Amino acid sequence: MGSSTQTGIIPRLCDDMFERISNNEDENISFKVEVSYIEIYNEKVRDLLNPSGGKQTLKVREHKVTGPYVDGLTKLVVSSFQDIDSLMIEGNKSRTVAATNMNSESSRSHAVFNIVLTLAEFDEETQ
C-alpha cells in the first residue's frame, strides 16, 4: 500500500483506473470493477472479505478455460478506490498473525488482492 510519503502501486493503479472510467463518455460502454482478497497460510486458503466465513478453508480448483480459481470466494463490486481501501483495511484485520523471533505480531501468511475490470460494449441497435 505504500507509505504516507509514497503512495503504493495499488492506490495509484486504482485512482487511475477509476479516473479513466469516470472520464468515459461513451454511453454504449459500461464498466464493472470486482475485488476479492485471500490469505494463504499453512497451505490453506481463506476469504478475507467474508466476515462470517473468514475462518473457513476454501478449495482451489482448475477451470478448463480460465485456469485456477478459488471456489466460494467472495467477489464484491466497488466504485472507487475508497471502497477498495476500506475493504483492504477490513481484510487485513482478519489476517493470521503469529509470533516470530523478530516480531511478536508478524504476518506469517501471503495475501492476494484481486481486481477484475470488466468492460461491456453495447450495440445501440440491440439494446
C-alpha positions in Angstrom: 0.0 0.0 0.0 3.0 2.3 0.2 3.5 4.8 3.0 2.3 8.3 4.0 5.0 9.9 1.8 5.0 7.5 -1.1 1.8 6.0 -2.5 1.9 2.3 -3.3 1.1 0.7 -6.7 -2.4 -0.4 -5.8 -3.7 3.1 -4.8 -2.1 4.6 -7.9 -3.4 2.0 -10.2 -6.9 2.2 -8.8 -7.0 6.0 -8.8 -6.0 6.0 -12.5 -8.5 3.2 -13.3 -11.5 4.9 -11.7 -10.5 8.3 -13.2 -10.4 6.7 -16.7 -13.8 5.1 -16.0 -15.4 8.4 -14.9 -13.9 10.1 -18.0 -15.5 7.7 -20.3 -18.1 9.5 -22.4 -19.4 6.6 -24.5 -22.9 5.6 -23.3 -22.6 2.3 -25.0 -19.8 1.1 -22.7 -20.2 0.1 -19.1 -17.6 -0.9 -16.6 -17.7 -3.2 -13.5 -14.9 -3.5 -11.0 -14.9 -6.5 -8.7 -12.4 -7.3 -5.9 -11.6 -10.4 -3.8 -9.0 -10.9 -1.1 -7.5 -14.2 0.1 -4.9 -15.3 2.6 -2.7 -18.4 2.1 -1.4 -19.7 5.4 -0.1 -23.2 6.2 -1.3 -24.3 2.7 -4.9 -23.2 3.5 -6.8 -20.5 1.6 -9.1 -18.1 3.5 -11.5 -15.4 2.3 -10.6 -12.1 3.9 -13.7 -10.3 2.6 -16.3 -12.7 4.2 -16.6 -11.8 7.9 -18.9 -14.8 8.7 -17.0 -17.4 6.8 -13.5 -16.0 7.2 -12.1 -18.9 9.1 -13.4 -21.4 6.6 -10.9 -23.0 4.3 -11.6 -22.7 0.6 -10.6 -25.0 -2.2 -8.5 -24.0 -5.2 -9.9 -25.6 -8.4 -9.0 -25.6 -12.1 -11.3 -24.4 -14.8 -10.5 -25.8 -18.3 -10.7 -22.4 -20.0 -10.0 -19.7 -17.3 -7.5 -21.6 -15.2 -7.2 -21.7 -11.4 -9.9 -20.2 -9.2 -10.9 -20.3 -5.5 -14.3 -22.0 -5.1 -16.8 -20.0 -3.0 -14.7 -16.8 -2.9 -16.4 -13.5 -2.1 -16.3 -11.0 -5.0 -17.5 -7.5 -4.3 -18.4 -4.8 -6.8 -16.6 -1.5 -6.0 -17.0 2.0 -7.5 -14.0 3.9 -6.1 -10.5 3.5 -4.6 -12.0 4.4 -1.2 -14.2 1.3 -1.4 -11.1 -0.8 -2.2 -9.0 0.9 0.6 -11.7 0.2 3.2 -12.0 -3.5 2.1 -8.3 -3.9 2.2 -8.2 -2.5 5.8 -11.0 -4.7 6.9 -9.4 -7.8 5.2 -6.1 -7.0 6.8 -7.7 -7.1 10.3 -8.7 -10.8 9.6 -5.2 -11.9 8.5 -3.4 -14.5 10.6 -0.6 -13.3 12.8 1.9 -15.3 14.7 4.9 -14.6 16.9 8.4 -14.9 15.4 11.9 -14.4 16.9 12.0 -11.0 15.4 8.4 -9.7 15.8 5.6 -10.6 18.3 2.9 -9.9 15.7 4.3 -10.8 12.3 2.1 -11.9 9.5 3.2 -15.4 8.5 0.9 -15.6 5.6 0.6 -14.5 2.0 -2.2 -12.3 0.8 -3.6 -11.9 -2.7 -5.8 -8.9 -3.6 -7.5 -9.5 -6.9 -9.0 -6.7 -9.0 -11.2 -7.6 -12.1 -12.2 -4.9 -14.5 -15.0 -5.9 -16.9 -15.9 -3.7 -19.9 -19.2 -4.3 -21.7 -19.9 -2.7 -25.0 -23.5 -2.4 -26.1 -24.7 -2.0 -29.7 -27.3 0.8 -30.0 -29.4 -1.4 -32.2 -29.6 -4.4 -29.8 -30.0 -2.5 -26.5 
